[in-house]
Amino acid sequence: MGSAVPVMSGREVVRVFESLGWNAVRQTGSHIIMVKDEELVTLSVPDHREVARDRNNGGDR
């Protein structure tokens, strides 16, 4: 079964979030830190060639 989520680089993920109103404020090591006005959370996007799609749901288990 194929995944509906495309393989994207970290920079491509940042561009998607920027189009949704998030701003890249700094880079710490290999992670780009993003914030959005009126949001209490920050995003940490890995600046890798490919970003893992299934990190939080167990993948293909």
Secondary structure by P-SEA (a helix, b strand, c coil): cccccccccaaaaaaaaaaaccccccccccbbbbbbccccbbbbbbbcccccccccccccc
